[in-house]
């Protein structure tokens, strides 16, 4: 088979090199498509084939506009005042990708973070089979799906019974135990220098550095907070609301909100009406300067930054979540979860979607039944049949074989 791989993130380089090597062991041709200068230089060190899309005068229907998902995401992430240049660049890149892929046969295209790849749109139009990859919702596991990840996954719209009967097609498991995982040493200095001369980076260099500075400020700010050992018994009964990162794609693309501020404003009156205390927890990786103090009053609504996530989940009456991994992890701990956005665990035995509530929230949540045996079956299905054990940053041979095994 001829397999194309698309990803330009340096932190996936070890995974990409070893996956490419492993797939070649089975006689597959592997081509890395449209890599940036730095990634291309590294892949060539390990004898991997790379292809740049040639310029194309071919006229195609251009898919990107102001309301496109990737445009909305980058506009929010980098706080862009104008998206005209971004849209033009994306459409030009799409045109080159479309023209190349239309003329070149590939059996499969593997796409990491597929929402942000022009090849996703091109392959969809051309009918080329893709597999999409993303981090899983439990430690040391990934998602891999032919339709997409998160809410776009093949099983995301299934009811509970259908989900529990859902299985991915697979080929024979044929592990190569003598395959050697190789380490990929990298130089951050070389990476930054190379990318300064790369058009896809240097055109947005100011936005990139602004984001990097904000990341460093946010990390420093969070480090300064003291660990909070809350006496959770005195807060009971309480609702736990762990916040997501404001620029999370799951919020921007898969929820009715554009920020955590909007989410809190929307749901907080209903949460207060229960009479329960509400503990809001900031996300430790929040990169934007945030201040949620206006939502707290020191009595019913409390804000925490570095209290134990697991303890807050375990002691809560229920957990409020937009659509992050914390929601599924809370379900795994036999907790009821009020889901605010679109999520592939909306069908969970103990989940309730906020948009479907028609009466008193407290009564609705009380009516949700926690069937521990059914929840255990549900979580085991995720861990055993949906997510692939392993990690992009620390790949091993069984992990690579599980990926190859799903390529059917």
N, C-alpha and C positions, 0 to 999 in steps of 0.2 A: 504494500500500500504506500501511497504518497501522502505524507502528513505535513501540514503546515502548522507552525507554532507562532503565536503572536503574543508578545509581552515585552515592554520596554522598561520594566522596573528592575533596577540593579539588585534589589534584595531577593529577587526570584532567580538570579543567575545560576546558583548552585542547582536548584531544582531543574531549570531548563536544560542545562548542560547534561546532567545525569539522566533526565528523562529522554533527551535526544539520543544519548548513547545507548540507553536500555532498549528503546524502540528499534534502533539499528540492529541490535543483537538478534532480532526476529526477522531481519530481512527487509524492514521498512526503510523507505527513503524519507529523510527528515529535512525540512527546509524552514529556516527562521525568516519570517517576513517583516519587511519594513522596520528594521531595528534602527535605533539611534546610533550615532557614531561610536559611543563608548561600548554599548552592548555588542555591536557588530565586531569591534576590535577584540573583545574578550571571547566571543564565540569562535572566531577564526583561530584563536590560539589552541582551541580544542577540536579543530578540524570539522567544524560544523558549517554547513552551507547556508549562506544568507543571500537574500534577494531584496533589492530596492525596486520599488515600483517605478517604471519609466514614466516620463511625461506623456500625457495623453490628450489628444485633441477630440477624442470621442465625446459626443454629446449624450449625456444621460440625465435622467430626472434626479435633481439634487435633493437629498432628503433633509438637510439641516436648515433650521430656521429658529426664530426666537423662542418658540415653545418646545423645541426638541429637548429630550431629557438631558443629554450631555451638555447642551448650551445652558440650560437652567442650572445645572450642577456647578459648572465652572463660573457662571455669573455669581452664584451664591458663595462659592468657595473663595474666589479672589476678589469679591466685591467689585466686579467690573461695571463701569458706568455705561459702556457701550459694548455690544457683542458683535458688531458688524465684521470686524477683523477676524474674530474667532470663527464666525460662521463661514466666512470666505475660505479660511484655511481648512476647515473641516470638509467643506464641499470639494475643494481642490484635491485633498487627500483621498476622499471617497472616490472621486472620478478616476484617479490613478489606480486605486485598489480594485475598483469594479472592472476596469479595462484589463488589468493583469489577470485577475481571477477568472474572468470570462474566457480568456484565451489559454489558460493553463489548467490542466487537470489536477485536482486534489481529491483524494478519497475523504479526508477529514481535515478540518481546521480546528486547532485547539486554541481557545481564547481565554486568557486570564483577565478578570475584571471586564467582562464583555460589554457592559453598558457604555464603556468609554472607548470603544474601538469602532472605527469606520468599517472594518471588515464584518462586523456583526450585521450591519445594514446591507452591505454588498452581498454577503453569503445568503442572507434571507431572500434578496431579490433574485439571485442566481440559482437558488435551490441547492446550495452546497451544504453538506452535513457538517454541523459544528458540535463541539463539546465545550461547555463553559465551566470555568473553575472559580472558586472563591473559598475563603476560610469557612469552616464549619462552625456550628453553634455550641460545640463542646470543645474542651481542650484537645489539641493534637488530632484534629480531623479536618477534612476538607469537603466541600461540595463539588460534585461533577455531574453535569446534566446536559442532555442534548437540546433542551429548550431554553435554559437559562438558569440563573441561581436566585435564591430567595423567593420572592413572590412569583417569579417567572418559571420556577422549576416545574417539571412535568406533573408532580403530584399536588401542587399547591392549592388547586381548586377542588380536590377530592373531599368527600365527606369522610368521617372517621372510619367507617367500615371499609370503604374502598381504599383508603390510605393504608390500612393494616394489611390489605391484600396486594398492595403495590410492590412490584419488584422490577429493578432494572434488568434488561437483557444483559447477558454476559457470555463470554467465551470460556474455554477451559483454562483453569488456573495452572500456569506452567512456569513456576518460579525458577529463576536462574541463580542458584545459590553462590556460584563462583563470580558473579558480577561484582565489581569493585566500585563503590561510591568514591568519587574524587572530590577533594576540597577545592574551592575556587577562591584563592586569595584576591582581595580587591584593594585598590588605593582610592580613598575618597578624594584626595587632591587631584589625581589623574582624572577621575570621573567628573569633577567640577570643571577642570580646565577644558576637557574634551567637550563638555556640554556648552561651554561659553561660545564655542565655534559652531554649535549645532543650531540651525534655524528654528527647529521646533521648541527649543528651550530659550535661546537668547532673545526671541521676539517678546517673550513674557518674563524677562529676567527680573524686572522690578516687582511684578506680582509674586514671583517665586521667592524673592528675598524678603518681601513683606510678610509672606506666609511663614517663612522660616523663622524670622524674628519673632513673630507672634507665637509660634510653637515653643521657642526657647523661653519667652516670657511666661507663657502658660505653665510650662514644666517647672520653672523656678518658683512661680506663684504657688503651685500646688504643693511643692516640696516644703514650703514654709509653713504649711498648715500642720498643726499637731494632730496626732492620732487621737480620735475621740472614742473613749470607752463609755458608751451610753448605757445607762441602766434601763434596759428596754422594758423591764417589768412595770416600771412606773408609767410608761407610755401606753401600755395596753389598755384597750384594743386600739391598734393603729394600722393605717394603710401605708404601704411603702411605695414610693414613686422614685425609682432610680432614673435619672435623666440620661439622655444620649448626647453625643457631641452635636452641637448645633448644625455643623456642616455635613453631618452624616447623610450619605446618599439615601438611606432608608427613610429619613425624614423628608428630604427634598422631593424624592421621586415616588415614594410609596406611602405617603400619609397626606392628610388634608392640611398639614401645617408646614410653615417655612422656617420654624425655629422652635426651640423648647419653650420660649416665652409664650408663643401662641398656644402651644399644647397645654401649658399650665393654666393660662387664662380661660381656656375652653372647658377643661375638666374640673378645675378646682371648686367651683360652686357646687357641683354634684357631689364631689368627695366630702366637702364640708357638711352637706346636708345629712350625711350618715351619722354625724355626731362623733365619729371616730377622730382620733388625732391623725395627722398626716405628716410623715417624715419624708422630705425631699432630699435626695442625695445627688450632689454634683458628680459629673463624670470626670474621672481622674485624667483623661486625655483631652479635655476641652481646650481647644487652641484659641478660642476667642475670649476677650475680656468679658466676663459675665458677672452679674449681680442680681441674684434672685431674692434679695432681702425684702423687696417690696411685697412679696407674696407671703411672708411669714409674719407671725404676731407673737411668737414666743410662747403661745398657749396651745391653740389647736394645730397650727402649722409650724413645723420645725425644719430647719435646714441643717444638713450635715455634709461634711466633705470627705473625711477619712475614717468614718466608722466602718465596721466589718459588713461587707455586702452579704455574706452568707448568714450572719446572725440577724440582720435586718429582714431578710427573706423568711427565715425560719420562724421568727417571732411575730410576723405580721398577720393581719386578718386576710388580706389579699394584696397582690402586687399590681401596680399600674405600669404598663409598658407600652410604648408605641409599637415597636416591632423588632427590638434588638435581641441578641442572644440571651440576655438576662431573663426575658420572658419565658423562653423554652427551658432554661436552667431552673427557673422558679417552678414550672410545671413538674419538672423532674423531682423536685423536693416536695411534691404533693401540695402545692399551693395553688389557690385560685388566682387567675390572672385576668385583669381587665385590659383588653388590647385596644389601643386607640387608632392604629393604622392598619395597613394591609400587611398581612403576615402569613407565612406558610404554616404557622401553628394555630391559625384561627379554628381549625377543626379539632384541637386538643380536647380531651375529656373535661378539663377543668378551666377552659378559657371561655371568656365572654367578650364579644366585640361591642365596644362602647356605642357604635353607630346603630346597633340593633335594639338598644334599651328603650322601652316605651313607657316604663313606670318608675317607681322609686328604686334608686340604685341599690340601696341597702337591702331591700327585699329581693331584688334580682340576684345580687351576689350571694345572698343566703340560700337561694334556690339552686345554685350551682352545686352539683354533687361531686365530691372527691372520691372516686373509686380507685383506690391505690393499686389494685391488681390490673385494672384497665390502663392506668397511667404507666405502670411498669412495662406493660406490653407495648404501649405507644412509644415510650422512650427507647426501649430495646430495639424497636423497628427502625427508629432514626439511627441509632448507633450501629446496628448490625446490617441494615439494608440500604439506608439512604446515604449517610456520611461515610467517607472512606477514611479509615484510621491512618494517621500519618500527618506530617507537617511539611509545608513548602520549604521551610528554612532548614530542616534536618531530615532530608529524604533518606529512606533506607530501601533495600531491595523489595521486601514485601509490599511497601507503599507503591513503588513504581509498577510492580506486577498487578496490583489491584487496579491501578489506572489503566494499564494496557488491557486488562481483563474486561473492562467496561467499554472499550472501544469497539463496539459492534453496531 
